Amino acid sequence: MTSPESTDAGDMLRHAWDAMIERLGRARSAIDDPALHPPPPDDRTLAEGYRYLLGFVFSAIERAFVGDQDFPYFRRAIQLADKSTIDNADAMYLETPIDGSRTYRIRGRAGDVRHWRGEPPAATGRKAPPYVIFEAHTGYAGDSGSLAELRPGGGRAGTGTLDIADLEVEPDGSFEILAGPDRPSGHTGNFLPTRRTSQRTKQTHTADHLSMRVLFGDWEREDPLELHIAQIGKEGEHPPPLDPATAAAKMARVAEIVDNQMRFWNEFYAVVLETYQDMNGDGERYMPRNDLNAPSRAGLATGGGQSTNVYAGGVYELGPDEALVIETRTPIAPAYAGFGLSNLWGESHDYANRISSLNSFQAEADDDGAVRYVVAHHDPGVPNWIDTTGLEVGFMTHRWTYSKPPEPLPTAEVTKVEFNEIRAHLQDATGTVTAGERREQIRIRQEHVQRRFRQS
């Protein structure tokens, strides 16, 4: 016999489900409602828009139902099923909610890290990626659904960072980090502050998220890190079972995340990045067509981004027989550098089965020290080809990572050329890449991506 309580619970959950589906329907409007700033529609863009929406659903379910400040774990914030935010093809994005008024212990192991200490990397065998950073911050980019979160005091702030420049690591690659509001008395090891008072505004920020990025270079030999996080004092305990009221609230949270994320990033690309037209009347677009804006450090204009990055971005727009030659120069060597393409939803192109990105390990530098990329729809048979995957219009982004601000910054110059004129814009010594060599490059990429995102 059904009890009155179970009937009430059933009604509550059914109503919560229906409300979630209704709001997800409103989120769907961001794919094709002009008032919500979607990309100009064509068949591929619309199809990818639905995939993009479902990626946010995928992520939101995990965030709403499994994310727990008391029992955290490092989830993949961006992966093959939910690309977004003009993600970096070389990055493993990890995050977890935390309570910044409490203290957490992070334990990890990174393999061979001699290159983190300024030594030459191991010549053979497995090794750690070239760059790792932990960041504690308030807010989750896009969750508010409003560009107001980008303004100073708008709800997003960093409280601390820790990267390989300061991370103390044992000879076997293991490390431990305490993350909390205050460093414990007598503690001298790795510490990541989760509370910070602004010197300018005197406002105190307490982090509610901890993120980590692992940047890969040598896709054939580098492995992800082993990681574990626990709130000190909660080890061995367990969260309460799920009850109807909590489940209903979490369903509402799923829909809220998806709806707000779709709206925020659409507006960010259209209004802040001026992807489709000049929005502020200065006669220019922040993301220029067939060009890159001047390299600059991460900030609110970039939607936040990795705090140690220098970014240069733009939009490529190429006909079938057109290409871009992009010449980059880096006066000061970064810990990491990479260039890649995305669609106008901010999903990186397929980087496992296509060469739609290259980093400084994969790209060939010319004798004059410059790296010259070629963005084209078809393989021109030269090094450093970046595959558009046939998409005529999309984002292009170059990232350089520095633990300390560099001076001078890198430079990037873009030239639009006819496909059959590509070699005339490259160095005379530029080699030729055969079809077999290209297949080998893709084989390495395919194996690496499976290793990066495997579940066990």
C-alpha angles and dihedrals in degrees: 000000000000113000122223088244094057091046090052090047091049092051091048093050094044090051090048090050093049091048090050092051091048093053092045085056089056089049089053089063089071088073096066112001107110090209089065095055102243121169116273105282127249130147097272095042092052093048091049090046091063091048089049092052092049089049089062089048089052092051096041093055091056094044095048100040104031107024108103128169091208096047105030130175132177106259123188101259091192125021140145092291097051114028116167146134093057089292124207114250090213096053135094104203115205130175144163135185115248139178102240092203089067133063127248134191119219119194123188147162124210107181120226106007103167090123089059087065094052095262124127110274119256109284094218139014132034121328143177121267116264097250140028129173134181118202131184117203148155120251133010115259111258098006094114092058088221134097087224088086088071094062120093106273090017094126105276124096139143121238100184148345134205123186138166092282090070104017111116109220130184120235090259091056096256124133142170128212130190113210117191147115095275134018109250116249110271094011112137103166133089111322131181114193116223095186127057135170115213112239090210104043098020086225115146117225122198116195121237097179136047118200134186131193125198114194118202128207111164099046092186099058110021123097133199117254127258108241139182131174131185136170107245109250094023097077111128095012125110137217120251120267117269114268128193097257092050092046090051091051091049092052089053088050092052091056093044092053094049096045094046095044092051092049096043098051094043090054093042093055093044101040108023099033092033088217096165104029145348105285104177099047098244092121094247139084122233087224103044123208115254090354141078125238118239112287110260138167122268116278144137090295087066093047089258103291126174107334094223095051131106110208136201117180142174145143124265118213112181136170120220094273100035131096142177125233109203118194116196129185125191114194092183117042112241128214086242138003129183142163127204148156133238138182120251091267087065094251112141112239118257101292098176099060099023134049092238094141139031132190130202092270093051099040123080118233120215125237091261091059096252124123113219119198125193117211110197142143092235133043108264092191095244132116118266096031112164112205117222088198086230095296108138097204128033148127122281122196135183119197129191119185123212127169088208125033109268127223118231103029123224119269133220130192125189128203124185112217142169112265093242090053097055096106091051087065095049132075117279090241093057108131133220126254115211126216089252092052090049091052090051090053089053093046090057090048093050093051093046095051091050089050093046095052103030115131098225 
